[in-house]
Amino acid sequence: MQVEQTAVPGVLVLTPTRFGDARGFFSESWNRQRMAEHGIDLEFVQDNHSLSAVVGTVRGLHFQAPPHAQDKLVRCGQGALFDVAVDIRKGSPTYGHWVGVELSAENGKQLLVPKGFLHGFITTQPNTEICYKCTDYYAPDCDGAVRWDSCGIDWGGEGTPVLSDKDAIAPALADFNSPFVWEGAP
């Protein structure tokens, strides 16, 4: 497993080793013991899986507030997407900064999105599947969103994105009162 730091501390790119032959490949996408060797000690309690049929679908920018905040480990099962994490921890030296990574079925990369970060993506291939693990259960009363186009992210898409009603009416980052506070270096 290759673990890469990003420009925003705490957000990591994980690339599992793939073992391939004429049939395809095998990859261990999560191994708690191997992650602990890299200083990543998370207990996941829920797996989510979604399909976006159309290129240019934006999902996000989402978060789950305390007391049910979630770390997420995101990967692409089919197709490709541009995945983004945005720091929303009040007082953080990287507040409002974002990291974007291409995740695809082909490259096998994963993005670790810590608590205190928005998460979102845009699909770049049709019928893109995203799979992600969460460290807390979904809690509707803690669910929140920030407008996808209010953080200065270069999404790279063309035309008008496909959005949910929730994402279309989310508040801008400038109008958002984050429930997260930076507690020092991760």
C-alpha beads as a LAMMPS data file, in Angstrom:
LAMMPS data file: protein, C-alpha beads

186 atoms
185 bonds

1 atom types
1 bond types

-500.0 500.0 xlo xhi
-500.0 500.0 ylo yhi
-500.0 500.0 zlo zhi

Masses

1 110.0

Atoms # bond

1 1 1 0.000 0.000 0.000
2 1 1 1.376 3.366 -1.012
3 1 1 0.323 6.289 1.227
4 1 1 0.828 9.845 -0.057
5 1 1 0.453 13.086 1.889
6 1 1 -1.389 15.891 0.094
7 1 1 -1.083 19.678 0.264
8 1 1 -3.710 19.669 3.041
9 1 1 -2.499 17.761 6.122
10 1 1 -4.727 14.840 7.073
11 1 1 -6.032 14.201 3.562
12 1 1 -4.245 11.153 2.167
13 1 1 -4.110 9.330 -1.158
14 1 1 -3.881 5.565 -0.712
15 1 1 -2.913 3.313 -3.600
16 1 1 -3.301 -0.388 -2.854
17 1 1 -0.971 -2.855 -4.528
18 1 1 -2.607 -4.785 -7.343
19 1 1 -1.712 -8.332 -8.267
20 1 1 -2.729 -9.024 -11.835
21 1 1 -2.777 -11.778 -14.386
22 1 1 -4.750 -12.668 -17.524
23 1 1 -7.985 -12.807 -15.464
24 1 1 -7.698 -9.274 -14.093
25 1 1 -6.361 -8.236 -10.690
26 1 1 -6.691 -8.694 -6.935
27 1 1 -6.263 -5.800 -4.530
28 1 1 -6.659 -5.408 -0.789
29 1 1 -8.532 -2.086 -0.558
30 1 1 -8.490 -1.965 3.256
31 1 1 -6.424 -3.746 5.863
32 1 1 -6.594 -2.267 9.342
33 1 1 -3.223 -3.695 10.396
34 1 1 -1.410 -2.346 7.314
35 1 1 -3.049 1.061 7.769
36 1 1 -1.985 1.167 11.423
37 1 1 1.609 0.684 10.216
38 1 1 1.135 4.001 8.354
39 1 1 -0.381 5.732 11.404
40 1 1 -3.975 5.350 10.173
41 1 1 -6.110 3.842 12.926
42 1 1 -9.762 4.018 11.919
43 1 1 -12.721 1.794 12.650
44 1 1 -15.210 1.795 9.808
45 1 1 -18.840 0.984 10.597
46 1 1 -20.653 1.601 7.311
47 1 1 -19.974 1.072 3.589
48 1 1 -21.768 3.162 0.958
49 1 1 -22.000 2.627 -2.793
50 1 1 -23.554 4.925 -5.394
51 1 1 -23.859 4.979 -9.162
52 1 1 -23.920 8.136 -11.256
53 1 1 -25.105 7.376 -14.783
54 1 1 -24.216 10.691 -16.424
55 1 1 -20.824 12.377 -16.947
56 1 1 -20.763 15.722 -15.115
57 1 1 -22.771 14.558 -12.106
58 1 1 -21.656 16.454 -8.999
59 1 1 -22.372 14.990 -5.584
60 1 1 -21.374 17.268 -2.742
61 1 1 -19.966 19.069 -1.054
62 1 1 -21.214 17.046 1.926
63 1 1 -20.320 16.564 5.581
64 1 1 -21.777 14.992 8.682
65 1 1 -21.512 17.180 11.780
66 1 1 -20.548 16.123 15.303
67 1 1 -21.449 14.094 17.232
68 1 1 -21.697 11.836 14.161
69 1 1 -18.815 13.251 12.103
70 1 1 -17.278 10.776 9.682
71 1 1 -13.876 9.956 8.300
72 1 1 -14.357 8.534 4.785
73 1 1 -12.212 6.281 2.633
74 1 1 -13.371 6.777 -0.953
75 1 1 -12.640 4.700 -4.048
76 1 1 -14.047 4.240 -7.531
77 1 1 -15.404 0.789 -8.394
78 1 1 -16.227 1.538 -12.028
79 1 1 -15.620 4.518 -14.310
80 1 1 -13.786 7.626 -13.117
81 1 1 -14.339 10.727 -11.011
82 1 1 -12.559 13.796 -9.682
83 1 1 -12.806 13.533 -5.886
84 1 1 -12.430 16.555 -3.605
85 1 1 -11.898 17.262 0.108
86 1 1 -12.218 20.831 1.515
87 1 1 -10.980 21.825 4.993
88 1 1 -13.820 23.404 7.036
89 1 1 -12.209 23.336 10.490
90 1 1 -12.476 26.804 12.040
91 1 1 -9.005 28.138 12.885
92 1 1 -7.197 25.718 10.596
93 1 1 -4.308 27.240 8.629
94 1 1 -5.747 25.435 5.582
95 1 1 -9.419 26.420 6.143
96 1 1 -11.153 26.552 2.744
97 1 1 -8.250 24.837 0.968
98 1 1 -9.105 21.850 -1.172
99 1 1 -7.424 18.752 -2.544
100 1 1 -8.620 16.997 -5.690
101 1 1 -7.599 13.566 -6.966
102 1 1 -8.685 11.487 -9.925
103 1 1 -10.080 8.190 -8.692
104 1 1 -10.792 5.541 -11.283
105 1 1 -11.372 1.828 -11.566
106 1 1 -8.166 1.787 -13.586
107 1 1 -5.815 3.637 -11.199
108 1 1 -7.179 2.076 -7.985
109 1 1 -6.420 5.178 -5.909
110 1 1 -8.407 5.992 -2.768
111 1 1 -8.885 9.291 -0.933
112 1 1 -8.974 9.443 2.864
113 1 1 -11.224 12.362 3.841
114 1 1 -10.955 13.164 7.581
115 1 1 -13.646 14.541 9.864
116 1 1 -13.864 18.312 9.468
117 1 1 -13.699 18.214 5.680
118 1 1 -16.313 18.590 2.989
119 1 1 -16.409 15.795 0.444
120 1 1 -17.641 15.820 -3.139
121 1 1 -16.928 14.601 -6.636
122 1 1 -17.727 15.034 -10.312
123 1 1 -18.019 12.051 -12.630
124 1 1 -15.796 12.010 -15.706
125 1 1 -17.080 8.762 -17.224
126 1 1 -20.620 7.395 -17.592
127 1 1 -21.913 4.829 -15.097
128 1 1 -19.364 5.703 -12.449
129 1 1 -19.584 3.855 -9.153
130 1 1 -18.184 5.274 -5.934
131 1 1 -17.642 3.132 -2.854
132 1 1 -16.718 4.554 0.527
133 1 1 -16.286 3.473 4.096
134 1 1 -17.401 5.690 7.015
135 1 1 -16.335 5.760 10.665
136 1 1 -19.821 6.677 11.920
137 1 1 -23.353 5.806 10.907
138 1 1 -25.419 8.146 8.769
139 1 1 -27.436 10.525 10.981
140 1 1 -29.956 12.656 9.050
141 1 1 -29.966 15.381 11.741
142 1 1 -26.173 15.814 11.298
143 1 1 -26.213 15.811 7.489
144 1 1 -25.064 19.002 5.784
145 1 1 -23.785 20.487 2.548
146 1 1 -21.943 23.501 1.146
147 1 1 -22.517 24.730 -2.385
148 1 1 -20.272 22.888 -4.848
149 1 1 -19.158 26.035 -6.715
150 1 1 -18.360 28.252 -3.699
151 1 1 -14.915 26.947 -2.707
152 1 1 -12.847 27.856 -5.762
153 1 1 -12.554 24.246 -6.907
154 1 1 -11.520 23.657 -10.498
155 1 1 -13.927 20.806 -11.219
156 1 1 -12.753 20.480 -14.807
157 1 1 -16.236 19.673 -16.077
158 1 1 -17.931 21.276 -19.057
159 1 1 -21.471 22.614 -19.117
160 1 1 -24.028 22.592 -16.340
161 1 1 -23.469 19.818 -13.789
162 1 1 -26.175 17.351 -12.784
163 1 1 -27.069 18.150 -9.151
164 1 1 -29.515 16.918 -6.537
165 1 1 -32.040 19.424 -5.179
166 1 1 -30.157 19.401 -1.862
167 1 1 -26.842 20.264 -3.533
168 1 1 -28.383 22.970 -5.731
169 1 1 -29.641 24.952 -2.704
170 1 1 -26.741 24.376 -0.290
171 1 1 -25.264 27.546 1.261
172 1 1 -22.017 29.035 -0.047
173 1 1 -18.839 28.497 1.981
174 1 1 -18.756 32.241 2.773
175 1 1 -22.210 31.937 4.420
176 1 1 -21.491 28.678 6.221
177 1 1 -20.929 28.400 9.987
178 1 1 -18.826 25.280 10.352
179 1 1 -19.457 22.966 13.308
180 1 1 -15.805 21.835 13.182
181 1 1 -12.850 23.389 15.042
182 1 1 -9.201 22.778 14.252
183 1 1 -7.404 21.098 17.138
184 1 1 -3.848 21.320 15.858
185 1 1 -1.838 19.125 13.551
186 1 1 -3.430 15.794 12.634

Bonds

1 1 1 2
2 1 2 3
3 1 3 4
4 1 4 5
5 1 5 6
6 1 6 7
7 1 7 8
8 1 8 9
9 1 9 10
10 1 10 11
11 1 11 12
12 1 12 13
13 1 13 14
14 1 14 15
15 1 15 16
16 1 16 17
17 1 17 18
18 1 18 19
19 1 19 20
20 1 20 21
21 1 21 22
22 1 22 23
23 1 23 24
24 1 24 25
25 1 25 26
26 1 26 27
27 1 27 28
28 1 28 29
29 1 29 30
30 1 30 31
31 1 31 32
32 1 32 33
33 1 33 34
34 1 34 35
35 1 35 36
36 1 36 37
37 1 37 38
38 1 38 39
39 1 39 40
40 1 40 41
41 1 41 42
42 1 42 43
43 1 43 44
44 1 44 45
45 1 45 46
46 1 46 47
47 1 47 48
48 1 48 49
49 1 49 50
50 1 50 51
51 1 51 52
52 1 52 53
53 1 53 54
54 1 54 55
55 1 55 56
56 1 56 57
57 1 57 58
58 1 58 59
59 1 59 60
60 1 60 61
61 1 61 62
62 1 62 63
63 1 63 64
64 1 64 65
65 1 65 66
66 1 66 67
67 1 67 68
68 1 68 69
69 1 69 70
70 1 70 71
71 1 71 72
72 1 72 73
73 1 73 74
74 1 74 75
75 1 75 76
76 1 76 77
77 1 77 78
78 1 78 79
79 1 79 80
80 1 80 81
81 1 81 82
82 1 82 83
83 1 83 84
84 1 84 85
85 1 85 86
86 1 86 87
87 1 87 88
88 1 88 89
89 1 89 90
90 1 90 91
91 1 91 92
92 1 92 93
93 1 93 94
94 1 94 95
95 1 95 96
96 1 96 97
97 1 97 98
98 1 98 99
99 1 99 100
100 1 100 101
101 1 101 102
102 1 102 103
103 1 103 104
104 1 104 105
105 1 105 106
106 1 106 107
107 1 107 108
108 1 108 109
109 1 109 110
110 1 110 111
111 1 111 112
112 1 112 113
113 1 113 114
114 1 114 115
115 1 115 116
116 1 116 117
117 1 117 118
118 1 118 119
119 1 119 120
120 1 120 121
121 1 121 122
122 1 122 123
123 1 123 124
124 1 124 125
125 1 125 126
126 1 126 127
127 1 127 128
128 1 128 129
129 1 129 130
130 1 130 131
131 1 131 132
132 1 132 133
133 1 133 134
134 1 134 135
135 1 135 136
136 1 136 137
137 1 137 138
138 1 138 139
139 1 139 140
140 1 140 141
141 1 141 142
142 1 142 143
143 1 143 144
144 1 144 145
145 1 145 146
146 1 146 147
147 1 147 148
148 1 148 149
149 1 149 150
150 1 150 151
151 1 151 152
152 1 152 153
153 1 153 154
154 1 154 155
155 1 155 156
156 1 156 157
157 1 157 158
158 1 158 159
159 1 159 160
160 1 160 161
161 1 161 162
162 1 162 163
163 1 163 164
164 1 164 165
165 1 165 166
166 1 166 167
167 1 167 168
168 1 168 169
169 1 169 170
170 1 170 171
171 1 171 172
172 1 172 173
173 1 173 174
174 1 174 175
175 1 175 176
176 1 176 177
177 1 177 178
178 1 178 179
179 1 179 180
180 1 180 181
181 1 181 182
182 1 182 183
183 1 183 184
184 1 184 185
185 1 185 186
